[in-house]
Amino acid sequence: MKTLITGSIAYDTIMVFPDRFRNHLLPDQLHILNVCFLTPEMRREFGGTAGNIAYNLKHLGGDPLIMASVGEDIEPYLYRLHRLGIDAQHLRKVPGQFTAQAFITTDLDDNQITAFHPGAMNHAQENHIAAGLGAQLAIIAPDGKEGMLQHARECAAHGIPFLFDPGQGLPMFSRDELLEFVRLADYVAVNDYEGKLLEEKTGQSLRALARNVQALVVTLGAQGSRIHAGDALHEIPVAPAERVVDPTGCGDAYRAGLLYGIGQGWDWPRIGRLGAVLGAIKIASRGAQNHHVDRALVEARARQAFGASPWD
């Protein structure tokens, strides 16, 4: 099934400070903060919600189609997508802009200081979803605000079912805008914190919001996930990870599982278990797109965790 993935394409520059931030910050001097952290370890990763979701979905055997706005520095990412066989013809290069970038510094306590430059992502609304794309399913993932609103409306206008995934962009939307997303969407996915914020901003409980969609999914980290579908509530246990290295991109891996399972017409417990397995595989590797994933591995890990493969 061709799946349209709208969202960010980004570079993540990750630096490690071999000390603790708290040893270098004076609580009574934060109003004149001027610090420099020496970071001898640095790596650059491919990231962004659209790129991460497409990476996982492609390796499951899905057919992702990415739509995003990128900058003049996109060539290394384009080369990667080409090698992966991911359709990137709808990446719009914005002249004079950088591709979105996150600069993340982590200390020995896993505290993080992040600077995010949206760059070309602010031009997401220049991409338009048309019926001629041939997409049978879509996800509206974190992106520029106007782009997300426009793409949700265009999906609805063209009868393309979509999953609304507000992510860290949720605070930028008003109550009415969030309610519009839920009204237009077929599925909603949030993490636990985003779920609480969604309730607070809309004034409605998740159970009430779930009545407007086919399913509302809440990921709970190490506590698994919860899927509201109709009158049913499906509690999905976590899949054990071989090791816990880096949670970056785990939510995107889970969402790739949602999209794949929805496309296959599976029931929600099977879909949730697939998402859980993908998250467990991802968390054992650094970066959002460095983990190995294929159907054989996913099947083996699912049988180990749940006693059966989603494909059984």
C-alpha positions as CSV (number, residue, x, y, z in Angstrom):
1,M,0.0,0.0,0.0
2,K,1.4,3.4,-1.0
3,T,1.6,5.4,2.2
4,L,2.1,9.2,2.1
5,I,4.3,10.4,4.9
6,T,4.3,14.2,5.6
7,G,6.6,15.6,8.3
8,S,10.1,16.8,8.8
9,I,13.3,15.7,7.2
10,A,16.2,16.7,9.4
11,Y,19.8,16.3,10.3
12,D,20.6,15.6,14.0
13,T,24.0,16.7,15.2
14,I,24.6,14.9,18.5
15,M,27.5,15.9,20.9
16,V,28.5,14.3,24.1
17,F,29.8,16.4,27.0
18,P,31.9,14.1,29.2
19,D,30.8,15.7,32.5
20,R,27.6,16.9,34.1
21,F,25.9,20.2,33.2
22,R,25.1,20.8,36.8
23,N,28.8,21.0,37.6
24,H,29.1,24.1,35.3
25,L,26.0,26.0,36.0
26,L,25.7,28.4,38.9
27,P,22.0,28.5,40.0
28,D,22.2,32.1,41.2
29,Q,23.8,33.3,37.9
30,L,21.4,31.8,35.3
31,H,20.2,35.3,34.4
32,I,23.7,36.0,32.9
33,L,24.3,32.5,31.5
34,N,27.4,32.3,29.3
35,V,28.8,28.8,29.2
36,C,30.8,26.6,26.8
37,F,30.8,22.8,26.9
38,L,33.7,21.0,25.3
39,T,32.3,18.0,23.3
40,P,35.1,15.8,22.0
41,E,32.5,13.2,20.7
42,M,30.2,14.2,17.9
43,R,28.1,12.4,15.3
44,R,25.7,13.5,12.6
45,E,22.5,11.4,12.0
46,F,19.7,11.3,9.5
47,G,16.5,12.1,11.2
48,G,13.2,14.0,11.1
49,T,9.8,12.3,11.6
50,A,9.1,11.7,8.0
51,G,12.5,10.2,7.3
52,N,12.4,8.0,10.4
53,I,8.9,6.6,9.7
54,A,9.7,6.0,6.1
55,Y,12.9,4.1,7.0
56,N,11.1,1.7,9.3
57,L,8.1,1.3,7.0
58,K,10.3,0.5,4.0
59,H,12.2,-2.2,5.8
60,L,8.9,-3.8,6.8
61,G,8.0,-4.1,3.2
62,G,5.8,-1.0,3.0
63,D,5.7,1.6,0.2
64,P,6.4,5.0,1.7
65,L,6.1,8.2,-0.2
66,I,7.7,11.2,1.6
67,M,6.5,14.8,1.2
68,A,8.6,17.4,3.0
69,S,10.3,20.8,2.5
70,V,14.1,20.6,2.6
71,G,17.1,22.9,2.1
72,E,20.0,23.3,-0.2
73,D,22.1,20.9,1.9
74,I,19.8,18.0,1.3
75,E,22.0,16.0,-1.2
76,P,23.5,13.5,1.4
77,Y,20.0,12.7,2.6
78,L,18.7,12.4,-1.0
79,Y,21.5,9.9,-1.8
80,R,20.6,7.9,1.3
81,L,16.9,7.8,0.4
82,H,17.7,6.7,-3.1
83,R,19.9,3.9,-1.9
84,L,17.1,2.8,0.4
85,G,14.6,2.8,-2.5
86,I,12.3,5.4,-0.8
87,D,10.3,7.6,-3.1
88,A,11.5,11.2,-2.5
89,Q,10.2,12.9,-5.6
90,H,8.0,15.1,-3.5
91,L,10.7,16.7,-1.4
92,R,10.6,20.4,-2.2
93,K,14.0,22.1,-2.1
94,V,13.6,25.7,-0.8
95,P,16.3,28.1,-2.1
96,G,18.4,29.9,0.5
97,Q,17.3,27.6,3.3
98,F,18.9,24.8,5.4
99,T,17.2,21.5,5.9
100,A,15.8,21.4,9.5
101,Q,18.5,20.6,12.0
102,A,18.7,19.7,15.7
103,F,21.9,20.3,17.7
104,I,21.8,18.1,20.8
105,T,24.3,18.1,23.6
106,T,24.0,15.3,26.1
107,D,25.9,15.0,29.5
108,L,26.8,12.0,31.6
109,D,23.4,12.0,33.3
110,D,21.6,11.9,29.9
111,N,20.4,15.5,30.3
112,Q,20.1,17.2,27.0
113,I,20.4,20.8,25.7
114,T,18.9,21.1,22.2
115,A,18.7,23.8,19.7
116,F,16.4,23.3,16.7
117,H,16.5,25.2,13.5
118,P,13.4,24.6,11.4
119,G,14.8,26.0,8.2
120,A,12.9,24.8,5.2
121,M,10.3,23.1,7.4
122,N,8.6,26.4,7.7
123,H,7.7,26.1,4.0
124,A,5.8,22.9,4.4
125,Q,2.6,24.5,3.2
126,E,4.1,24.9,-0.3
127,N,3.7,21.2,-0.8
128,H,0.2,20.1,-1.8
129,I,-1.5,16.7,-1.6
130,A,-3.4,15.8,-4.7
131,A,-5.5,12.8,-5.5
132,G,-3.0,11.9,-8.3
133,L,-0.4,10.9,-5.8
134,G,-2.0,7.6,-5.5
135,A,-1.7,7.3,-1.7
136,Q,-4.1,5.0,0.0
137,L,-3.1,6.0,3.5
138,A,-1.2,9.0,5.0
139,I,0.3,10.3,8.2
140,I,0.4,14.0,9.2
141,A,3.5,14.0,11.4
142,P,5.3,16.9,13.1
143,D,6.1,19.6,10.5
144,G,5.5,23.3,9.9
145,K,2.2,24.4,11.5
146,E,0.5,25.7,8.4
147,G,1.7,22.7,6.4
148,M,0.2,20.3,8.9
149,L,-3.2,22.0,8.9
150,Q,-3.2,22.2,5.1
151,H,-2.2,18.6,4.6
152,A,-4.9,17.3,7.0
153,R,-7.5,19.3,5.1
154,E,-6.2,18.1,1.7
155,C,-6.2,14.4,2.8
156,A,-9.8,14.7,4.0
157,A,-10.8,16.5,0.8
158,H,-9.3,13.7,-1.4
159,G,-10.7,10.9,0.8
160,I,-7.2,9.7,1.9
161,P,-7.5,8.2,5.4
162,F,-4.8,9.6,7.7
163,L,-3.1,9.2,11.1
164,F,-2.7,12.5,13.0
165,D,0.6,12.5,15.0
166,P,1.1,16.0,16.5
167,G,4.2,15.1,18.4
168,Q,6.2,17.9,19.9
169,G,4.3,20.3,17.7
170,L,1.1,19.9,19.7
171,P,1.5,23.1,21.8
172,M,1.5,25.3,18.7
173,F,-2.1,24.5,17.9
174,S,-5.2,26.0,19.4
175,R,-8.1,24.1,20.8
176,D,-10.2,24.6,17.7
177,E,-7.3,23.5,15.4
178,L,-6.7,20.3,17.4
179,L,-10.4,19.5,17.4
180,E,-10.4,20.0,13.6
181,F,-7.5,17.6,13.3
182,V,-9.4,15.0,15.3
183,R,-12.5,15.5,13.3
184,L,-10.7,15.1,10.0
185,A,-8.4,12.3,11.0
186,D,-9.1,8.6,10.9
187,Y,-6.5,7.8,13.6
188,V,-4.6,9.7,16.3
189,A,-1.3,8.8,17.9
190,V,0.3,10.6,20.9
191,N,2.6,9.7,23.7
192,D,1.6,9.9,27.4
193,Y,2.6,13.5,27.9
194,E,1.1,14.6,24.6
195,G,-2.1,12.8,25.5
196,K,-2.4,14.8,28.7
197,L,-1.7,18.0,26.9
198,L,-4.3,17.1,24.2
199,E,-6.9,16.6,26.9
200,E,-6.0,19.9,28.6
201,K,-6.0,22.0,25.4
202,T,-9.3,20.5,24.0
203,G,-11.1,20.1,27.3
204,Q,-12.0,16.6,26.4
205,S,-10.8,13.2,27.7
206,L,-8.9,10.9,25.4
207,R,-11.8,8.4,25.6
208,A,-14.2,11.2,24.3
209,L,-11.8,12.2,21.6
210,A,-11.4,8.6,20.5
211,R,-15.1,8.5,19.6
212,N,-14.3,10.7,16.6
213,V,-11.8,8.4,15.1
214,Q,-11.3,4.7,14.4
215,A,-8.5,4.5,17.0
216,L,-6.6,6.8,19.3
217,V,-3.2,5.4,20.3
218,V,-1.2,6.4,23.4
219,T,2.4,5.2,23.7
220,L,3.6,4.9,27.3
221,G,7.3,4.2,27.0
222,A,8.4,1.3,29.2
223,Q,4.8,0.7,30.2
224,G,3.8,-0.3,26.6
225,S,0.9,1.4,24.8
226,R,-2.9,1.8,25.0
227,I,-5.3,1.8,22.0
228,H,-8.8,3.2,22.2
229,A,-10.9,1.8,19.4
230,G,-14.6,2.1,19.5
231,D,-15.8,0.9,22.9
232,A,-12.7,-1.3,23.4
233,L,-9.5,-0.4,25.2
234,H,-6.5,-2.5,24.2
235,E,-3.6,-2.6,26.6
236,I,-0.4,-3.5,24.6
237,P,2.6,-4.7,26.7
238,V,6.1,-3.5,26.0
239,A,8.3,-5.8,24.0
240,P,11.6,-6.4,25.9
241,A,14.6,-4.7,24.4
242,E,18.0,-6.4,24.2
243,R,19.5,-3.2,25.6
244,V,18.4,0.4,26.2
245,V,20.8,2.7,24.3
246,D,18.9,5.6,22.8
247,P,15.1,6.3,22.7
248,T,15.4,8.8,19.8
249,G,13.1,7.7,17.0
250,C,11.3,5.0,19.0
251,G,8.0,6.7,18.6
252,D,8.5,7.0,14.8
253,A,9.3,3.3,14.6
254,Y,6.1,2.5,16.5
255,R,4.1,4.7,14.1
256,A,5.6,2.9,11.1
257,G,4.1,-0.3,12.7
258,L,0.7,1.4,13.0
259,L,0.8,2.4,9.3
260,Y,1.9,-1.0,8.2
261,G,-0.7,-2.8,10.3
262,I,-3.5,-0.5,9.2
263,G,-2.6,-1.1,5.6
264,Q,-2.7,-4.8,6.1
265,G,-6.2,-4.6,7.7
266,W,-5.0,-6.2,11.0
267,D,-6.8,-5.9,14.3
268,W,-5.5,-3.5,16.9
269,P,-3.8,-5.9,19.3
270,R,-1.7,-7.2,16.3
271,I,-0.9,-3.7,15.2
272,G,0.1,-2.6,18.7
273,R,2.4,-5.6,19.2
274,L,4.1,-4.8,15.9
275,G,4.7,-1.2,17.0
276,A,6.0,-2.5,20.3
277,V,8.5,-4.8,18.6
278,L,9.8,-2.0,16.3
279,G,10.3,0.3,19.2
280,A,12.2,-2.4,21.1
281,I,14.5,-3.0,18.1
282,K,15.1,0.7,17.6
283,I,16.0,1.6,21.3
284,A,19.0,-0.8,21.2
285,S,20.8,1.4,18.6
286,R,22.0,5.0,18.6
287,G,20.3,7.4,16.2
288,A,16.9,7.1,14.6
289,Q,17.9,5.2,11.5
290,N,20.9,3.0,12.3
291,H,19.1,-0.1,13.5
292,H,18.7,-3.1,11.4
293,V,15.1,-4.1,10.8
294,D,13.4,-6.6,8.4
295,R,10.4,-8.9,8.5
296,A,12.4,-12.0,9.6
297,L,13.9,-10.1,12.6
298,V,10.5,-8.6,13.6
299,E,8.8,-12.0,13.4
300,A,11.4,-13.6,15.6
301,R,11.3,-10.8,18.2
302,A,7.5,-10.8,18.2
303,R,7.4,-14.6,18.9
304,Q,9.9,-14.1,21.7
305,A,7.9,-11.3,23.2
306,F,4.3,-12.3,22.6
307,G,4.4,-15.9,21.5
308,A,3.3,-15.2,17.9
309,S,4.2,-13.2,14.9
310,P,1.8,-10.5,13.7
311,W,1.8,-12.3,10.3
312,D,0.7,-15.6,11.9
